[in-house]
């Protein structure tokens, strides 16, 4: 076995991480859609030759955890022998290491001196992937085919350039074809940049040294995570959180987990989770695992390199037929960022039994998504995909932050100036939602208040958010945060509340008022802030 000294290992590890981060910058600087270049709804990763994660950008946790499976599932359908230098394959099937159709992955096999050495993966949320409504969030979907274009592994680029026939098939089935073409080229450019950087790394350090360093990244991360697990008391801890509904008029659905710590291993059993939903809030086992990985990294291994080795000590179990493993034919678009957050909250609640001082009260664990689709005065079709942060939960040592996104989400808001320049909308109001945070020894953060005024006829607006019925929870005696609320104010003054998963048509002069949820409070309000917990190290 070729040995790697610690200094060289760190140099190579950081070079790989910098490569993944550069990929994300390439997409943001060259993409056509504001969703990518402004909000940054994208992620980048590098894997080893077998598809195991070795480096990632500072991107979206739900994407990163999923991409630790994508190449491995891709290789089950496309053998290595079929790959060639210059290939870039695109796919979005949830069952192929994925999450939902709008998150399209571009996979480039990286060859060094003619030998396959790894993969570069660029994930980008396309503002439209077809389907029944603009933006491809179809609240009334009852099967996977209603949600848009399903792309199996498809080689769109080769060393000779773009395969225009395949690209035209894709563009013919999505709204905003010119914008999608620009975003596809941005993903291609990001993977090409990664190819160049990885070849430079192999050239600078030598093939044997670089291959050994990649193996060492896995082994060291595994050892660090196992050491962290040994510090957790052995036992089984249960957690539960609830989805507002099944997106089809049904009651709330439970996400339940039993976490078993045994020495240097952790088992996450979601068998008791409720059955699959009728509507599009189901998700995949890959998203379930991604949420688990996020919690464990955040609580017990923030400094550990995210990699295949880091996740070796974990076993994640889902039940076929449940909302976390519904079958490939079920709709899943909202589960990506709604159900994933319920999984994370359930696992956090499980660990609150042994580490309450490390856990934050409930926050805006929802995308708070509103999706506007309409034509500008020049006839150009536009789709605004906008997520809305809320109040962070309080914790043992501080109040929650205001108007922020937490846990599985990490996208930015689209500035009001960009919205008004690009879309037939005016941002009429933007401020904090005062009084929305839950009371406690440390209060929950405030949500936000934003109002959109419609400037065109027949605009589509789709909602896909949670925390409208089940509030962000307080911890250790803290109060719950205020519920998420969206109101439609028609031009004639009539007002109605918009459901959490719905599609409506708006006209000139109508207003959409968003009041995002506040964070839960931590501790009883009458408890002195000097109260201390024993801090475990």
C-alpha positions as CSV (number, residue, x, y, z in Angstrom):
1,X,0.0,0.0,0.0
2,X,1.3,3.4,-1.0
3,X,1.6,5.6,2.1
4,X,0.6,9.2,2.3
5,X,2.1,11.6,4.8
6,X,-0.4,13.9,6.7
7,X,0.7,17.1,5.0
8,X,0.3,15.8,1.5
9,X,-3.0,14.3,2.5
10,X,-4.3,17.7,3.6
11,X,-3.0,19.4,0.5
12,X,-4.8,16.9,-1.8
13,X,-8.0,16.9,0.4
14,X,-8.2,20.6,0.2
15,X,-7.4,20.7,-3.5
16,X,-10.3,18.4,-4.1
17,X,-12.7,20.4,-2.0
18,X,-11.6,23.6,-3.7
19,X,-12.4,21.9,-7.1
20,X,-15.9,21.1,-6.0
21,X,-16.4,24.7,-4.8
22,X,-15.1,26.1,-8.1
23,X,-17.7,24.0,-9.9
24,X,-20.5,25.8,-8.0
25,X,-19.0,29.2,-8.8
26,X,-18.8,28.3,-12.5
27,X,-22.5,27.5,-12.5
28,X,-23.5,30.6,-10.6
29,X,-21.5,32.9,-12.9
30,X,-22.6,31.3,-16.2
31,X,-26.2,30.1,-15.7
32,X,-29.1,31.8,-17.3
33,X,-31.8,31.4,-14.7
34,X,-31.9,33.7,-11.6
35,X,-32.7,30.5,-9.5
36,X,-29.1,29.4,-10.1
37,X,-27.1,32.6,-10.5
38,X,-28.8,34.5,-7.7
39,X,-30.4,32.0,-5.3
40,X,-27.7,29.3,-5.8
41,X,-30.1,26.3,-5.8
42,X,-27.3,24.0,-7.0
43,X,-24.5,21.8,-5.6
44,X,-21.3,20.2,-6.7
45,X,-19.4,17.0,-5.8
46,X,-16.5,14.8,-6.7
47,X,-16.5,11.0,-6.3
48,X,-13.9,8.3,-6.5
49,X,-13.9,5.8,-9.4
50,X,-16.6,3.7,-7.7
51,X,-18.9,6.7,-7.1
52,X,-18.2,7.3,-3.4
53,X,-18.2,10.9,-2.4
54,X,-14.7,12.4,-1.8
55,X,-15.4,16.2,-1.8
56,X,-18.3,18.6,-2.0
57,X,-18.9,22.3,-2.3
58,X,-20.5,24.5,0.4
59,X,-23.9,24.0,-1.0
60,X,-27.3,22.5,-0.2
61,X,-27.2,19.6,2.4
62,X,-30.1,17.7,0.8
63,X,-28.3,17.7,-2.5
64,X,-24.9,16.7,-1.1
65,X,-26.3,13.7,0.7
66,X,-28.1,12.5,-2.3
67,X,-25.1,12.9,-4.6
68,X,-23.2,10.4,-2.4
69,X,-25.5,7.8,-4.1
70,X,-26.0,9.2,-7.6
71,X,-22.9,8.0,-9.3
72,X,-23.1,4.6,-7.6
73,X,-26.7,4.1,-8.9
74,X,-25.7,5.5,-12.3
75,X,-23.0,2.9,-12.6
76,X,-25.6,0.1,-12.1
77,X,-27.2,1.3,-15.4
78,X,-24.2,2.5,-17.3
79,X,-21.1,0.3,-16.8
80,X,-17.7,1.9,-16.7
81,X,-16.8,0.2,-20.0
82,X,-19.3,2.4,-21.8
83,X,-17.8,5.7,-20.5
84,X,-15.4,7.8,-22.5
85,X,-13.4,10.9,-22.0
86,X,-15.4,14.0,-22.8
87,X,-18.8,12.4,-21.9
88,X,-21.3,14.3,-19.8
89,X,-24.4,12.4,-18.8
90,X,-27.6,14.0,-17.6
91,X,-30.3,12.4,-15.4
92,X,-33.0,13.2,-12.9
93,X,-34.8,9.9,-12.1
94,X,-35.4,9.9,-8.4
95,X,-34.8,6.1,-8.3
96,X,-31.3,6.6,-9.7
97,X,-29.7,8.1,-6.6
98,X,-32.0,11.1,-6.9
99,X,-34.6,13.2,-5.1
100,X,-37.0,15.0,-7.5
101,X,-37.2,15.8,-11.2
102,X,-36.3,19.5,-11.2
103,X,-32.9,18.6,-9.6
104,X,-30.9,17.5,-12.7
105,X,-27.5,16.0,-12.3
106,X,-24.7,16.3,-14.9
107,X,-22.1,13.5,-14.5
108,X,-18.7,13.6,-16.1
109,X,-16.3,10.7,-15.9
110,X,-12.8,12.0,-15.2
111,X,-10.0,10.2,-17.1
112,X,-6.3,10.7,-16.3
113,X,-3.9,9.5,-19.0
114,X,-6.7,7.4,-20.4
115,X,-7.7,5.7,-17.2
116,X,-11.0,6.4,-15.3
117,X,-10.1,8.0,-11.9
118,X,-13.3,9.6,-10.7
119,X,-16.5,11.6,-11.4
120,X,-17.5,15.2,-11.3
121,X,-21.2,15.8,-10.6
122,X,-23.1,19.1,-11.0
123,X,-26.6,19.3,-9.7
124,X,-28.8,22.2,-10.7
125,X,-32.4,22.9,-10.0
126,X,-34.0,23.7,-13.3
127,X,-36.7,26.3,-13.0
128,X,-39.0,24.1,-15.2
129,X,-38.8,20.4,-16.1
130,X,-42.2,20.2,-17.8
131,X,-45.3,18.8,-16.1
132,X,-48.8,20.1,-15.5
133,X,-48.1,23.6,-14.2
134,X,-45.3,26.2,-14.7
135,X,-42.3,25.4,-12.5
136,X,-43.1,21.7,-12.4
137,X,-44.5,21.6,-8.9
138,X,-47.9,19.9,-9.5
139,X,-49.8,19.9,-6.2
140,X,-52.5,17.6,-7.7
141,X,-50.0,15.1,-9.1
142,X,-50.9,11.5,-8.2
143,X,-48.2,9.7,-10.1
144,X,-44.6,10.4,-11.1
145,X,-45.3,11.1,-14.7
146,X,-47.5,14.1,-13.9
147,X,-44.4,15.9,-12.5
148,X,-42.5,16.5,-15.7
149,X,-39.9,15.1,-18.0
150,X,-38.1,12.0,-16.6
151,X,-34.5,11.7,-17.8
152,X,-32.8,8.4,-17.5
153,X,-29.0,8.4,-17.8
154,X,-28.5,10.2,-21.1
155,X,-25.2,11.1,-22.8
156,X,-25.8,14.7,-24.0
157,X,-22.1,15.7,-24.5
158,X,-19.2,13.7,-25.9
159,X,-15.6,14.7,-26.9
160,X,-17.1,15.9,-30.2
161,X,-19.4,18.3,-28.4
162,X,-23.2,18.5,-27.7
163,X,-25.6,15.9,-29.1
164,X,-28.1,18.4,-30.5
165,X,-30.8,15.8,-31.2
166,X,-30.9,14.7,-27.5
167,X,-30.7,18.2,-26.3
168,X,-33.7,19.2,-28.5
169,X,-35.8,16.4,-27.0
170,X,-35.1,17.8,-23.6
171,X,-35.8,21.4,-24.5
172,X,-39.0,20.6,-26.4
173,X,-40.5,19.3,-23.1
174,X,-39.7,22.2,-20.7
175,X,-40.8,25.8,-20.4
176,X,-38.2,28.5,-21.0
177,X,-36.1,26.5,-23.4
178,X,-33.5,29.2,-24.0
179,X,-32.9,29.6,-20.3
180,X,-32.7,25.8,-19.8
181,X,-30.1,25.6,-22.6
182,X,-28.0,28.2,-20.8
183,X,-28.2,26.3,-17.5
184,X,-27.3,23.0,-19.2
185,X,-24.2,24.6,-20.7
186,X,-23.3,26.0,-17.3
187,X,-23.4,22.5,-15.8
188,X,-21.3,21.2,-18.6
189,X,-18.7,24.0,-18.0
190,X,-18.6,23.2,-14.3
191,X,-17.8,19.6,-14.9
192,X,-15.1,20.5,-17.5
193,X,-13.5,22.8,-14.9
194,X,-13.4,19.9,-12.5
195,X,-11.9,17.6,-15.1
196,X,-9.1,20.1,-15.6
197,X,-8.5,20.5,-11.9
198,X,-8.5,16.8,-11.1
199,X,-6.0,16.2,-13.9
200,X,-3.8,18.9,-12.4
201,X,-4.0,17.3,-9.0
202,X,-3.0,13.8,-10.4
203,X,-0.2,15.4,-12.4
204,X,1.2,17.4,-9.5
205,X,1.2,14.6,-6.9
206,X,1.4,11.5,-9.1
207,X,-1.2,8.8,-9.7
208,X,-0.2,6.5,-6.9
209,X,0.0,9.3,-4.3
210,X,-3.4,10.7,-5.3
211,X,-5.2,7.4,-5.4
212,X,-3.7,6.6,-2.0
213,X,-4.8,10.0,-0.6
214,X,-8.4,9.4,-1.8
215,X,-8.4,6.0,0.0
216,X,-7.0,7.7,3.1
217,X,-9.7,10.4,3.0
218,X,-12.3,7.7,3.3
219,X,-10.4,5.8,6.1
220,X,-9.7,8.8,8.2
221,X,-13.3,10.1,8.0
222,X,-14.6,6.7,9.0
223,X,-12.2,6.6,12.0
224,X,-13.2,10.1,13.1
225,X,-16.9,9.4,12.9
226,X,-16.6,6.1,14.7
227,X,-14.7,7.9,17.5
228,X,-17.5,10.4,17.7
229,X,-20.1,7.7,18.0
230,X,-18.3,6.0,20.8
231,X,-18.8,9.2,22.9
232,X,-22.6,8.8,22.6
233,X,-24.3,6.7,25.3
234,X,-25.4,3.3,23.9
235,X,-29.1,2.9,23.7
236,X,-32.2,3.4,21.5
237,X,-33.7,6.9,21.2
238,X,-37.0,7.7,19.4
239,X,-38.0,10.8,17.5
240,X,-41.1,11.9,15.7
241,X,-42.2,14.8,13.6
242,X,-45.2,15.5,11.4
243,X,-46.0,16.6,7.9
244,X,-49.0,19.0,7.7
245,X,-51.0,16.7,5.4
246,X,-50.7,14.3,2.5
247,X,-51.0,17.1,-0.1
248,X,-54.4,15.6,-1.0
249,X,-56.7,16.8,1.8
250,X,-55.7,14.1,4.3
251,X,-54.5,14.4,7.9
252,X,-50.9,14.9,9.1
253,X,-48.4,12.2,8.4
254,X,-45.8,11.0,10.9
255,X,-42.1,10.6,10.4
256,X,-40.8,8.2,13.1
257,X,-37.3,7.1,13.8
258,X,-35.6,4.8,16.3
259,X,-31.9,5.6,16.6
260,X,-29.8,2.8,18.1
261,X,-26.2,3.6,19.1
262,X,-24.0,0.6,19.7
263,X,-20.4,1.3,20.2
264,X,-19.1,2.9,17.0
265,X,-22.1,2.3,14.9
266,X,-25.5,4.0,14.5
267,X,-28.7,2.5,13.1
268,X,-31.7,4.7,12.0
269,X,-34.9,2.7,11.6
270,X,-37.8,4.6,10.0
271,X,-40.0,1.5,9.7
272,X,-42.8,3.0,11.8
273,X,-43.2,6.0,9.5
274,X,-46.6,6.5,7.9
275,X,-47.6,5.1,4.6
276,X,-47.0,6.8,1.3
277,X,-48.9,10.0,0.6
278,X,-51.4,10.5,-2.3
279,X,-49.8,13.8,-3.1
280,X,-46.3,14.9,-4.0
281,X,-44.6,14.9,-0.6
282,X,-43.2,11.4,-0.8
283,X,-39.4,11.1,-1.0
284,X,-36.7,8.6,-1.7
285,X,-34.5,6.5,0.6
286,X,-31.6,8.6,-0.7
287,X,-33.1,11.8,0.7
288,X,-33.8,10.0,4.0
289,X,-30.1,9.0,4.3
290,X,-29.0,12.5,3.3
291,X,-31.0,13.9,6.2
292,X,-29.5,11.5,8.6
293,X,-26.0,12.3,7.3
294,X,-26.6,16.0,7.8
295,X,-27.7,15.6,11.4
296,X,-24.8,13.4,12.3
297,X,-22.3,15.7,10.7
298,X,-23.8,18.8,12.3
299,X,-24.0,17.3,15.8
300,X,-21.0,15.0,16.0
301,X,-18.6,15.6,13.1
302,X,-18.7,19.1,11.7
303,X,-15.0,19.0,11.0
304,X,-15.0,15.5,9.4
305,X,-14.5,15.4,5.6
306,X,-17.9,14.5,4.0
307,X,-17.1,11.3,2.2
308,X,-18.1,7.7,1.6
309,X,-15.9,6.8,4.6
310,X,-17.7,9.2,6.9
311,X,-21.0,7.5,6.3
312,X,-19.8,3.9,6.7
313,X,-20.8,3.6,10.4
314,X,-24.4,4.4,9.6
315,X,-27.3,2.1,8.7
316,X,-30.5,3.7,7.4
317,X,-33.6,1.6,7.2
318,X,-36.8,2.6,5.4
319,X,-40.0,0.6,4.8
320,X,-41.3,-0.1,1.3
321,X,-44.6,1.5,0.8
322,X,-43.9,4.3,3.3
323,X,-43.7,8.0,2.6
324,X,-39.9,7.5,2.6
325,X,-39.9,4.6,0.2
326,X,-43.1,4.9,-1.8
327,X,-42.1,3.2,-5.1
328,X,-40.9,4.8,-8.3
329,X,-44.4,5.7,-9.6
330,X,-45.3,8.0,-6.7
331,X,-45.0,11.8,-6.9
332,X,-42.1,13.2,-4.9
333,X,-41.5,16.8,-5.9
334,X,-42.3,18.4,-2.5
335,X,-40.7,15.6,-0.5
336,X,-37.2,16.8,-1.5
337,X,-37.3,19.8,0.8
338,X,-40.4,19.2,3.0
339,X,-40.2,15.6,4.0
340,X,-36.4,15.7,4.2
341,X,-36.7,18.4,6.9
342,X,-39.2,16.3,8.8
343,X,-36.7,13.4,8.8
344,X,-34.0,15.7,10.1
345,X,-36.3,17.1,12.8
346,X,-37.3,13.6,13.9
347,X,-33.6,12.6,14.3
348,X,-32.8,15.8,16.2
349,X,-35.7,15.1,18.6
350,X,-34.3,11.7,19.2
351,X,-30.9,13.1,20.2
352,X,-32.6,15.8,22.4
353,X,-33.2,13.0,24.9
354,X,-29.4,12.8,25.6
355,X,-28.0,16.1,24.3
356,X,-30.7,18.8,24.9
357,X,-28.0,21.4,25.2
358,X,-26.9,20.7,21.6
359,X,-30.3,20.9,20.0
360,X,-32.1,23.9,18.5
361,X,-35.8,24.3,18.9
362,X,-38.0,23.9,15.8
363,X,-37.3,26.4,13.0
364,X,-38.3,27.1,9.4
365,X,-37.8,23.5,8.3
366,X,-39.7,24.1,5.1
367,X,-38.8,25.6,1.8
368,X,-41.6,28.1,2.1
369,X,-41.9,27.8,-1.6
370,X,-44.0,30.0,-3.9
371,X,-43.6,29.5,-7.7
372,X,-44.8,32.1,-10.1
373,X,-45.2,31.5,-13.8
374,X,-46.2,34.2,-16.3
375,X,-45.3,36.1,-19.4
376,X,-43.6,39.5,-19.4
377,X,-44.8,42.3,-21.6
378,X,-42.3,41.2,-24.3
379,X,-43.9,37.7,-24.4
380,X,-41.0,35.9,-22.8
381,X,-42.1,33.1,-20.4
382,X,-40.7,33.5,-16.9
383,X,-40.7,31.2,-13.8
384,X,-39.8,32.6,-10.4
385,X,-39.0,29.9,-7.9
386,X,-38.7,31.6,-4.5
387,X,-38.1,30.1,-1.1
388,X,-38.9,32.0,2.1
389,X,-36.8,31.6,5.3
390,X,-38.3,31.9,8.7
391,X,-37.3,32.2,12.4
392,X,-34.6,29.9,13.7
393,X,-35.4,28.1,16.9
394,X,-33.9,29.3,20.1
395,X,-31.2,27.2,21.8
396,X,-29.6,26.9,25.3
397,X,-27.3,29.9,24.8
398,X,-29.1,32.3,22.5
399,X,-32.3,33.5,20.8
400,X,-33.0,32.2,17.3
401,X,-31.9,34.2,14.2
402,X,-34.5,36.1,12.1
403,X,-35.6,35.2,8.6
404,X,-33.1,32.4,7.9
405,X,-33.0,29.0,6.4
406,X,-31.9,26.0,8.4
407,X,-30.8,22.4,8.1
408,X,-31.3,20.8,4.7
409,X,-31.7,24.1,2.8
410,X,-28.9,26.6,2.0
411,X,-30.2,28.6,-0.9
412,X,-30.4,32.4,-0.9
413,X,-33.3,34.7,-1.5
414,X,-33.7,36.4,-4.9
415,X,-33.2,40.2,-4.4
416,X,-36.3,42.3,-4.9
417,X,-34.4,44.3,-7.6
418,X,-33.8,41.1,-9.6
419,X,-37.4,40.0,-9.2
420,X,-38.8,43.3,-10.5
421,X,-36.3,43.3,-13.4
422,X,-36.8,39.7,-14.6
423,X,-40.5,39.0,-13.7
424,X,-43.9,40.6,-14.1
425,X,-44.0,41.1,-10.3
426,X,-43.4,44.0,-7.8
427,X,-42.2,43.4,-4.3
428,X,-44.5,45.7,-2.5
429,X,-43.3,45.0,1.1
430,X,-40.5,43.2,2.8
431,X,-39.9,43.2,6.6
432,X,-39.7,41.0,9.6
433,X,-42.9,39.4,10.9
434,X,-42.8,40.8,14.4
435,X,-44.1,38.6,17.3
436,X,-43.8,35.4,15.3
437,X,-41.1,33.8,17.4
438,X,-42.0,31.5,20.2
439,X,-41.5,32.7,23.8
440,X,-38.9,31.1,26.1
441,X,-35.8,31.6,28.1
442,X,-34.3,32.1,24.6
443,X,-36.9,33.2,22.1
444,X,-37.4,31.9,18.6
445,X,-36.4,34.1,15.7
446,X,-38.9,36.1,13.7
447,X,-40.3,35.1,10.3
448,X,-40.4,37.4,7.3
449,X,-43.3,39.3,5.7
450,X,-43.1,39.8,1.9
451,X,-45.8,40.9,-0.5
452,X,-45.8,40.3,-4.3
453,X,-48.0,42.4,-6.6
454,X,-48.9,40.8,-9.9
455,X,-48.3,42.8,-13.1
456,X,-49.7,40.5,-15.7
457,X,-52.8,38.5,-16.6
458,X,-53.2,34.7,-16.0
459,X,-50.2,34.2,-13.8
460,X,-49.8,30.8,-12.2
461,X,-48.8,30.6,-8.5
462,X,-48.0,27.3,-6.8
463,X,-47.4,26.8,-3.1
464,X,-45.4,24.0,-1.6
465,X,-44.7,24.6,2.1
466,X,-45.1,23.1,5.6
467,X,-45.5,24.5,9.1
468,X,-48.9,25.8,8.2
469,X,-50.7,23.3,10.5
470,X,-47.9,21.8,12.6
471,X,-46.0,24.6,14.2
472,X,-42.2,24.9,14.7
473,X,-41.8,23.2,18.1
474,X,-40.5,24.7,21.3
475,X,-38.0,22.7,23.4
476,X,-37.5,22.3,27.2
477,X,-40.7,24.3,27.9
478,X,-40.3,26.9,25.1
479,X,-43.4,27.9,23.1
480,X,-44.1,27.0,19.5
481,X,-43.4,29.5,16.8
482,X,-46.2,31.1,14.7
483,X,-47.5,29.1,11.7
484,X,-46.6,29.8,8.1
485,X,-49.4,31.8,6.3
486,X,-49.9,32.9,2.7
487,X,-52.9,35.1,1.8
488,X,-54.2,36.0,-1.7
489,X,-55.6,39.5,-1.9
490,X,-57.5,40.0,-5.1
491,X,-57.6,43.4,-6.9
492,X,-61.2,43.9,-5.7
493,X,-60.1,43.4,-2.1
494,X,-61.3,39.8,-1.5
495,X,-58.9,37.9,0.7
496,X,-58.4,34.1,1.1
497,X,-55.7,31.9,2.6
498,X,-53.7,29.8,0.3
499,X,-53.3,26.1,1.2
500,X,-49.7,24.7,1.6
501,X,-49.9,22.7,-1.6
502,X,-52.0,24.4,-4.3
503,X,-52.0,26.1,-7.7
504,X,-54.0,29.2,-8.4
505,X,-54.3,31.8,-11.2
506,X,-53.8,35.5,-10.6
507,X,-54.3,38.6,-12.5
508,X,-53.0,42.2,-12.7
509,X,-53.4,43.9,-9.3
510,X,-53.7,40.8,-7.2
511,X,-51.3,40.5,-4.2
512,X,-49.7,37.5,-2.5
513,X,-48.8,38.1,1.1
514,X,-46.3,35.7,2.6
515,X,-45.8,35.5,6.4
516,X,-43.3,32.8,7.1
517,X,-43.2,30.8,10.4
518,X,-41.4,31.9,13.5
519,X,-38.9,29.8,15.4
520,X,-39.8,27.8,18.6
521,X,-38.6,29.1,21.9
522,X,-36.1,27.2,24.2
523,X,-36.7,26.8,27.9
524,X,-39.4,28.3,30.1
525,X,-39.8,32.0,29.7
526,X,-39.6,32.5,33.5
527,X,-36.3,30.6,33.7
528,X,-33.2,32.7,34.3
529,X,-30.8,32.8,31.3
530,X,-28.1,31.8,33.8
531,X,-29.4,28.3,34.0
532,X,-26.8,26.0,32.6
533,X,-26.7,22.4,31.4
534,X,-23.8,20.1,31.8
535,X,-21.9,20.5,28.6
536,X,-20.7,17.2,27.3
537,X,-17.5,17.2,25.3
